Amino acid sequence: MKKYKNIYLVGLMGSGKTTLGKILSKKIDKQFYDSDQVIEEKLGVDVPIIFEYEGEAGFREREKDILKELVGIQNIVLATGGGIILSKSNRDLLAQNGIVVYLKSNQKDLILRMKNDKTRPLLQNGNIEEIIKTLCKEREPLYEEIADFEITTKNKKIHEVVNEIMSVIN
């Protein structure tokens, strides 16, 4: 049995974790958190600035510290950063402390959503299509490893995905 009735949304950047999480949290009366936003609030700077000054490794350490705090809060919906699952300890924290829902997005949809996004540090240097394909290949097995439920978002409206999440978590 899971420790709390927390809902953790995992998936690649652009899969809709924050948007869906905000709507879901209101519908099921839970507090909403976005791990990237919590990091930004604590540090007073945006994620791209953290990447610029501390690199991805520095950001991942900060992400790990924030996740330890967030899993200790009860009755929340948490939209995680796309790379949070790269750390085994983060995967364990998520899997042990709540219900993990993997929002599985189609690569083409992610590329369309991300092509003009200047806020994602990992997409700033190189071909977005290649980067997203690589991220999918490397991260999908990790999302699948810890997911209690996998929700495919392709060709679904936001409310359809939210309703699907609500039906599987109850």
N, C-alpha and C positions, 0 to 999 in steps of 0.2 A: 504493500500500500504506500502511495506517495505521501510524503511528510505533510505537505500543505496542498490546498486546492489552487495553487498558483498555476497560471497558464504562461508558458514560455513559447514565443513565436520565433522560429529559426528559419533561415533561408538566405539566399543570395541577396545582395543589394538590389533594390528595385523590385523585390518580390511582393511588396505591399505590407510588410510587417507593421510599420508605424501607422499607416492609414487604417488597416484592418484592426490593429490593436486598440486604437482610440475608440472605434465604433463598438467593438466587441466588449471592451471594459465597461462602457455605458450600459449596454444591453444586459450584462450579467452582474452589474453593480460591483465592480472591482476597481481598484485604483490602477491607473495606467502609468507605466514607466517605459522610457526608451533609453537603453544603456548608453548610447552615444550622447543623447541630450543630457543625461545625468553627469557624464564625464565633462561635457562642455560647461555645465553650470558650476561644477566643483572647481574647475580650473580657470573659468572665465575666458576661455578661448575656444575657437572652433576646432573640430577634429582635423581639418587640413593643416592648421597651424601646428598642432601636436605632431602630426606626421612630418612636417617640414623640419621641426626642431629636434624631435626625438626619434624620428624614423618609425617604421612599422613596429619594431621590437619594443620601443618605448611606449607606444600607444597600447600594444597588447598587454603590457604589464599593468598599465592603468586600468584597462578593461577588466583584467582579472581581479584587481582590487575592488572595483565597483561591483562586479558580479557577486563577489563574496558578501557584500553588504546587501545587495538587492534580493538574493535568495533567502535572506533572513527575515524579510518582510512578508507578512501573511496576506493572502487574499488580493493578489495583484495579477495584472496582465503585463508581461514584459516583452517588448520588441527588442530583440538582441541585435547587435552589430553582425553583419554577414560573416565576419571572420572569427567570431567568438568561439566557434567550435574547433578552431585549429589547436587549441590547448586541451590536452587530455583532462587536466584538472577542471577546466571550465565545462567540458562535456559531462564529467561526473557530477559536478554541482547542479547542472541543469537536470540531468536524468534523475537525481536523487531527491530533488526538492520541489518538483512540480510536474505538470503534464506538458510534454514537449510536442508542439505542433509544427511540422515542417511544411512551409508554404513552398511547394515545388512549382517553379515557373519555367516556362519554355524559353530556350535561349534566344529565339528571335524576338520574343516579347521584351525580354530584358535588354537586348541591344537597342530596340526602338525606344524604350523608356530612358535608357542611360546615355544615348548618343549626344545629347546636348547638356548633360549634367556636369557642371564644373566644380561641384562640391565633393566629388568622390576622389580621394587621393590615389587610389589604386588604378583609376582610369585616366589619369592625366598624362602618362608617358607611354604612348604606343597605340596600337590598333585596338579599338574597343571590342570589336568582334572576337579577335584572338584572345584578348584578356578575359572576356566573359566565358569563352569556351574553356580556357585553362582553369578558371575559377570553378566552373561547373564540374569539370573532371576531377579536380582535387578535393572539392568540398562536398559534393553530393553524397559520397559514401559516408562521410562523417555526420551529415544531417540525418541520413537514413539510420545510422547506427544508434542514435539516441532518441529518435522520434517515436513517440507513442502513437501518433497519428500523422499521416501524410495527406495533405490536401493539395490537389492539382488545381492551379488557378487559371489555366488556359481557357479562354472563351467564357469566363464566368464574371458576372458583375460583382461588385464589392459586397452587396447585401447577400448574394448567393453564397459567397465564401464564408461570410460571418455566420450565416445560418447553418452551413455545413459544419463549421467548427463547433457551434453550440450543440449540434446534434451528437457529435462524437465525444464531447467532453462530459456530457451528462450521464 
